[in-house]
Amino acid sequence: MKKILILLLISNLSFAHEDKMIQKSYGNVSITTFASDYVEEMNKTLLVAQYAELLAKKLNYTGKIYLLFSEEQLKPSSITCWMDKEESSQANVINAMFRFKDFSIRGCMNVIENALINAKKIAKFKDKNFDIYNGSSSPMVIKVLETRLYRPNEINELEKPSLYSYYVEGGKYHLIRKERDKEEELSVLDNILDYQIISKDIVIVFTTFDELQIIQTKKPIIIEKITEVPNFYWPYNAHLIGDNKILFEFYWRSEQKNRMMIYYIEENLFVQSLDKVILSSLNDDKDYLLIVPNAFTPNNDLANESFKPITKGLKKIRLDIYDTWGSLIYSEKGDNLEGWDGKIKGEKADNGNYTYKVVGEKFDGINVEREGTFALVR
């Protein structure tokens, strides 16, 4: 049955071959999630599956439950529920398919509860699933959602340092900082689409498609609105530049993939038109941006952990790194580089100066080159 469900989804998905997929099981609940990339929403689907297992126990439902989540951008969102028989045992199986870009855990639980309670007449609710999803929750669902569930750490591609995390309780997201077995609550939020750890003292939380919160240790929370973005969320790549600037790069699949933003920490200044500010001042009105840092610190403090150029308007970028004797120790090529982590054949490289060479192709086919030295400091 599970295979049939997956095939059904793939046959109806646009660009399904580009999607990422995860599959997990929690007791009698099995979940399959598709998305265009590994995104935090995948972890939220795992939380739904864990809550569904708790709900099934409360309702004494012992049959199989198959949940399927599919990211949807181009078509209207949809919810489909149905019941069939498991091939091996002929036992009843409840299926629920959610095709969303952004979704509510509470809404999903409303739909799942209705499917479990009305399993034998589930077809009657075919056109009412969205009303159920958006409706009030029953006391049973409210009780189940009072259970504290921590952010799953089961998807390798979404693994984050344990210093910052969150848990869900009572339908709210609680952002926490964990250090030396102590847990400190930093903020209580209605939603977390993603969060990125910038340094040991700074974390950025994306709460909606156009809002982010900059949370710093022992400082007021800064809330910023992002202007002129589509009404669905694409993940950002945010990282610290020096000690005072956070650079935001837009997702490579976004129609705004060439856009950048910068936040000046000390000045509390958020610049969203980085094109005009940086291209004119750093590249003499050239049609590309190439910034190469002069140092990085791969010491597990979550800041400046890799060495790579910051680019805009360049593709087919190649980064070569040489040691002091001129031997090539790292090479990477692509439109989006991961950068050097400061290791040579898996071993930590020594502190000191290294040489880099960056080559990138402008959109007119002309190559841009940059060479120089930088320091590795642990």
N, C-alpha and C positions, 0 to 999 in steps of 0.2 A: 504493500500500500504506500509505504514511504517513497519508493522509487517512482510509483505512478504520480504521486503528488509533485515530486521534483520535476519530472518530465513535463507535467502539465504547466508548471510555472515557466520552464525554459521555453516551451513552445509559444508562450504568450508574451515573453519579454523582449523588448527592443534591446539590441546590443548585449544580449545575454552572455555572449562569449567573452565580453570584457569584464563581467561581474566577478566579484569575490564571493565565496560561499563559506559559511561555517555551519556545522552540525553538532548538536549536543543533546544529551538526554539527562533528565532529572526525574528519577522514579519512573512513573508511567507517562511522563510528558517528554516528547521528542520535538526538537525545534530545528528548523532549517532557515537560515537568513541569507539573502542575497543583497549586495550593495555594489555600487560602482567602484568602491575602494574599501579598505579596512577603516571604518569610521566608528566613533564612540556609540552611535545608535545601535551598533551590533551588540554592545554590552547591555544596552537597555532591553533588547529583545531577550537576552539571557535572564535578565531580572524578571521579565514577564513570565518566562517559562518556570522560574523558581516559585513565583507567586501562584502560578496556575497549579503547580504540584500541591502547594499548601491548601489552595481552594478545593481541589479534588478530594483531599483527605477530609476537609470539613464537611463536604457534601457526600462522603462515603462513596465516591465514584471510583471504581477500580479498573475501569476500561482504559484503553489507550487514548492519548490525546496527541494529535499532531498539529503543531503550530508552524506556520510558514509566513515569513516576513520578506517583503520585496520592496526595495527602494523604488519609488515612482516619481518621475519629474514631468514627463511629457503628457501623460494621460491622467484623467481624474483618479483620485484615490478610490479604493474599493475595499469592501470587506465581504468575504464569502465564507459561510459555514455550511457544513453538511455532515451526514453520518453515513458510514458504510460498514462492511464487515471485514475483519482481518482474515486474510487468506488461510493462515495456518489453523486458527482456532475458531473462526467464524464469530468471534466476539465483536461487540459493537466498538466502533472507532469514531471519535469526534475529530473533525478537521476544521481548522480555522485559518483562513488566509487573509493577511493584512497587506495591502499594497499602498504604502505611504512614503512620503519623504521624511516628515517629522510626525511623531505620534505620541500619544499619552498612555502611560502605563495604566492609569486608572480606567481610561476608556476601553483599552484592550481587555482588562479584567471584567468590565461590565459585559462585554460581548461573550467572553469565555464562560462566565457564570450562566448567562442565558442559554448558551448552547448545552451546558451540562444539565441544567434543570429541565430543559425542554428538548432533550435529545430526540425523542421519538416524533416530535412535531416541528423539528428544526426548520423544515422547508417553509413553514408558515411565516417565518421571520425574515425571509429573503430580502424584502424591501424595507425592513425596519432596523437593520443592523447599525446604520449610522445614527438613528434616533437613540438606540440603546447605548451606543458608544458615547454619544454626547450627553446622555441623560444622567440623572442622579444615581449614585452608587447605592447598593443595598447595604444594610448593616453588616452582612456577611463579608462583602468585598471590603468595606471600610475596616472591619476587624482584621482581615488578612493583610491589608496594606499597612497596618500598624506594626507589622513585623519588620524589624531592621534587617536590611540586606545590604551588604557591602558590594562595592564595584567588583564585578568578576575580574579575575586576573588569569583567564583561561585562554585568551587569544594572543599568541606570541607576537603577532604584528601590532597589537595595541598595548603591549607591555609598557608601563611607565615606572619611573622610580617611586618607591614606596613613601617618600617624604610627603607627598600630597595625594589625596584620594577623596572619595566621597562614599556616603551610604544613602540609601533611600528609606524613608520612614514616614508613614502618615501622608504619603503622596508628595513629600518634599525632598529636595536634594540637600544634603548636609556636606558641605566642603570641609575637609579636615586636614590637619597637618599632624603627621605621626613621627615622633622623634624620641628615641630612648624609651620606647614602650609607653610614652605619653601621647594622648590623643587630644588635640585642641581643635574645637570647632571654629571655623573662620567665617562662615556665611551659611545662611539657609536660603535656598533658591527654589523657585517654582520649576525650573528646568535647567539641565546642563546638556548642551549639544556637544560640547567638547571642552577640554581644558588643556593648557600647555604650561609646563613648568619652565620658567625662564631662568631662574636661579634659585638658590636655597631660600631666598627671601621674597621672591616674586612668582606668582602664578596668575595666568590669565584664563578667565572662564568665559566661554561663549554661551550666552543664555538663549538668544534667539538669532534668527538669520541676520539681524542688523544691530545687535547689541553685544558688547563685551564688557567684562568687569576686570579691572586691574587690581589685584589684591596683594598688598605688600605687608610684611610683618610690622605690626604695631603702627600702622598708618591707616587713615580712612580709605574705604573702598572707592575707587574711581569708576564711574559708569560712563561709557562712551557709546554714542550711536554712530553706526557706519552708514554713510549716505550713498545713495545711488547703487544699490545692490539688488539682485533678484530676490523674490520673496521665498527663497529656499536656501538652505545652508550648504555652503561648500567649505571644507576645512581650510584653515590658514596655516602657513608656516611662520611662526613668530620666533625670533631669537634676539638675544642681547648683542648690541654693538657697543663696545667699550663699557663704560659704567653707567651711562646716562640715557641710552637710546634703545628702544625696542623696535625692530623692523618687522613689518607684517607683509608677507608675500601671499598673493592670492593663489588658490589652487590651480594646478596646471590644466585642468579640464574646464575651468570656469571661463566664461566669455570675457572676464576681466583679468585673465591670467597675466597680463603685462602690467597690471596696476600694483603699486606698493603704497604702504602707509608707514608712518613713523611716529612714535610717541616719545617725547622728551620727558624723562621721569622727573628730574628736579624742577623743571619749569611747568610741569603738568600741562603740556601742550601736545595736542593730537593733530598731526598734519595728514590729511587724507588725499591731498593733491601733490603727492611726492614727485610726480613727473616734472612739474614746473619748478619745484624747489631744488631737486637734486640734479636733474639732467642739465640745467642751465649752469649750475655752480660747479659741478664736478667734471663735466665732459664738454664744456664750451659749445653747448647747443648741438652736440652730436646726437644721432638717433639711437644711441644705445647707452647702457649703464654698465660699468665694470668696476667694482670695488673689491680690492684684495686686502684682507687684514694683515697687519705686520706682526701679529703674535696670536697664540691661542694657548689654552690651559686645560689639557685633558686630565683633570685631577678629580673627576667625579663630584664636582660641586654644582653640576647642572648648568653651568654657564661656560660658553666658548669651548665646548667639548670636542669640536671638530674644526678642521681647517678647510675652508672652501671659499671660492669667490662669490660675491653677490652680483647677480647680473640681471639685466633687463634688455630685451631686444636682441638677444643672442641665442643661437641654437648650436647643436653639435659641439658642445663645450668640452674641451679636453684639459684635464689638470694633471700635470706631471710634477712630482716632488723628488728632489735629489738630496743626498747627504753631503757632508762637507768634502767628500772625496769625488763627488760627481757621479755617484752610482744612483741609478733610478730605484727608488724604494717604494713608490706608490704611483699608480696611474689610474685614471677614471675618465670615462667619456659618456656624455649624454646631455639631454636638455635640462635635467634636474639632477645635480650632483649630491651625493651623500656626504662627501668630504673625507679627509684623512683623520683617523681616530688617534693618531700618535703612536701607532704600533707598527713594528716591522716583523713580518712573519709570526704574528701573534704575541710578540714580546714588546714591552714598553720601550720606545725609543728614548735615547738620552736627551736631557735638556741641552739646548744649544740652538745654533742657527742652521737653517735649511734653505734650500733654493727651490723656487717654484717657477713653473711656466704654464701660462693659461692661454689657450687658443680658442676662440669662438667665432662662429660665422654669423654675420649680420644677415638680415632678411633679403638684402640685395646680393648676397653671395660673396661678399668681401670679408676676408678673415681679419680679426683683430687679435693681436698678441700682446701679452704682458709678461715680463720676467722680473724677478726680484728675490729678496730674502725675507725670511720671517723667523721668529723665535718660538721655540717650544719651551714652555715654562710649566712645570708641575707644582 
